[in-house]
Amino acid sequence: MKPNIWKACAGGFAGTLIFTLMMRFVPAMMGERMDTIAKLGAMTHSGTAGGLLLHFLNGTVIFPLIYVYLEYQYLPGTPWQRGLLWGVILWLGWEIVMMPTIGGGLFSRNTGGMRAVIAALIGHLVYGIVFGAVAGGPPAVRT
């Protein structure tokens, strides 16, 4: 049985909101600049507003739907632990697929190296924990 789609989307929104706020503070504390929204906007030629929309669309709708329909059943643990693993999967996708696509290189080689990788990992882990905690598990079966 799958978790509730609406709760998953709510968890995705909460996680994306916190992740977005973290992008402004955590990398700066590590001496890095991480502007995913600007990179997404530049990649799609839609500017900052388009990058922000794409960022929230991914985190609030697309990733939660993939999680509910494809990943949930294969991930072990409690809801927050599954969310944490989902965050790791998303981070790997970001570092292996998206960073090279937007010119950052494999594992952020061209945009800060290990500090940028760790900053992105922290953001994705927090997204995953918040997402999993809010999304929860499948509804309880009443007997």
N, C-alpha and C positions, 0 to 999 in steps of 0.2 A: 504494500500500500504506500502511496506517495503522500508527502506533506501537502498541506493546503497551499494552493497557488497564490492566493491573495496574501497569506502570511509570508510566503517566500518573497513576493514582490515588496512587501512592507519591510522585511528584513534586508532586502537588497537596497532599498532606498535609504534605510538607516545606516547601513554599512557604507554606502557610497557617500553619504553626507559626511560621516565621520572621516572616511578616507580622504575626501576632498579637503576638509579642514586640516587634516594631518599633513597633506602635501605642502601646505604653507608653512608648517612649523618644524616637523621632524627633519626634513632634508637640510633646512637652514641651520639647525642645531648641529648637524653633521658636516657642515661646510659645503653642502651640495645645493643645487637648484633643480627642482623637479616640477616641471610644468606640463603635465600630461595633457591638460585641457588645451594649451596652446599648440602642442604637438599634434593632437587630434584635429584641431581646427586647421592647422597648416596642411596636414595630410589630405583633408577633405576640401580644402580651399573654401572653408565656411567661416573662418575667423574664430574668435574666442567664444562667441555665442553658440556657434555650431559645434565647437569642440566640447563645450559644457553640456549641450544637449546630447551629443553622442556618448559622452562619459556617463551621464545619468541614465540614458536609455540602456546602455550595456549593463551597468550595475544594478538597475532597478527592474528591468524586464528580461533582457536577453539571457544574462548569466543565471538568474533565478529559474527561468524556464528550462534551460539546459540542465541545471542541477536537479530540478524536480523530475523531469522526464528521462534523463539519461544517467545521471551520476548517483543520485541518492541511494539507490538500491545496492550499489557496489561499495559504498564507503562505510567503514566500520565505526562504531562508537556512538556516543550520545550526540544529540543535535549540535551542540557547540563544537564537539570534536570533529564531526563530519564537516561542519562549516569551516573549521580550521584547515582540514585537508583540502577542501574546495578552494580556499584561499591560496594554498600552496600550488594547486593545479593552475589557477588563474595567473599566479605570479610566474610560473614556468612558461605559460603561454605568452605572457608579456615579454619576458626576457629572451625567449627563443624565437618567437614569431614577430611580435610587434616592434620590439626595439630595432632589429635589423631592417624592418620595413620602413621605419621612420628615420633611419640614418643613425641610430644610436649604437649599432653594432651588437653582436651576440653578447649577452649578459652585460649590456651597457658599456662595452669596451670604449666607445667613442664619446661617452657622455658622463664620465665620472668614475668608471670602473667599479671597484668593490664597494665603495661607499654608496654609490647610487643603487647598486644591486641590493645592499642591505636596507637602504631606505625604502625601496620598492617592496622588499619582502615584509618589512614591518607593516607597511600600509595594507598589503594584501592579507596578512595574518589578522590584523584588526578587523578588516572588512569581513573576513571569513567567520571570525568568532561572533561578531555582532549579527551577521546574516544568519548563522546557524542557531544562535540563541533565540532570535525573533521568529525565524521560520519554524523552528521546532521539528517535531516528528509528525508522523501520520496521526489523524484523529484516533482517539481511543475507541475501541469497539465495545459497544454496550451489549451486555448479555441479559 
